[in-house]
Amino acid sequence: MEWKFQLTAAARPRVLSRVMQLFDQQSLNVRSLVFTQTAEVIVIQALVEVEAALAQRLQAKLYRQIDLREVMLTACEERLSGIIEEKVMP
């Protein structure tokens, strides 16, 4: 199943590389990545194909990263018209 990770972090160096390293350690392919940065905050959205249990473990690992403020996890279902979000995991 596809899961969308939305991360909010302090705008500090290497935040994106540390986040992507966690996905790489699990040999996961990121299907989509959106990165937005302001003076104080970074928002990262990553769409990943992964089983539910692993998605939740990754969410817990991401919360342990320095500078991360919030990690939202959303289950997604693909439809012809695009991606429909189904379930948000706080």
RAKA-V707206 format. One record per residue. N is the residue number from 1. RES is the residue in three letters. D_CENTER is the distance of its C-alpha to the mean C-alpha in Angstrom with 1 decimal. Layout:
BEGIN
n = {N	N}
res = {RES	RES}
d_center = {D_CENTER	D_CENTER}
END
This chain:
BEGIN
n = {1	2	3	4	5	6	7	8	9	10	11	12	13	14	15	16	17	18	19	20	21	22	23	24	25	26	27	28	29	30	31	32	33	34	35	36	37	38	39	40	41	42	43	44	45	46	47	48	49	50	51	52	53	54	55	56	57	58	59	60	61	62	63	64	65	66	67	68	69	70	71	72	73	74	75	76	77	78	79	80	81	82	83	84	85	86	87	88	89	90}
res = {MET	GLU	TRP	LYS	PHE	GLN	LEU	THR	ALA	ALA	ALA	ARG	PRO	ARG	VAL	LEU	SER	ARG	VAL	MET	GLN	LEU	PHE	ASP	GLN	GLN	SER	LEU	ASN	VAL	ARG	SER	LEU	VAL	PHE	THR	GLN	THR	ALA	GLU	VAL	ILE	VAL	ILE	GLN	ALA	LEU	VAL	GLU	VAL	GLU	ALA	ALA	LEU	ALA	GLN	ARG	LEU	GLN	ALA	LYS	LEU	TYR	ARG	GLN	ILE	ASP	LEU	ARG	GLU	VAL	MET	LEU	THR	ALA	CYS	GLU	GLU	ARG	LEU	SER	GLY	ILE	ILE	GLU	GLU	LYS	VAL	MET	PRO}
d_center = {14.0	11.1	8.0	5.7	2.5	4.6	5.8	9.5	11.5	15.1	16.2	17.3	17.7	15.4	12.2	10.4	12.5	11.8	8.0	8.9	11.8	10.1	8.9	12.5	14.2	13.4	14.6	11.8	11.9	9.2	11.1	10.0	8.6	9.7	10.6	13.0	15.2	18.2	20.7	19.0	15.3	12.3	9.6	6.6	5.3	4.4	6.8	7.8	11.2	11.5	13.9	13.3	14.6	12.4	9.1	10.8	11.9	8.7	7.7	11.3	11.1	8.4	10.8	13.6	12.5	15.1	14.5	11.3	12.6	10.2	7.1	7.3	6.9	9.0	11.3	12.5	15.9	17.3	20.6	23.1	22.4	18.6	15.6	16.5	14.1	15.8	14.5	12.3	11.8	12.4}
END
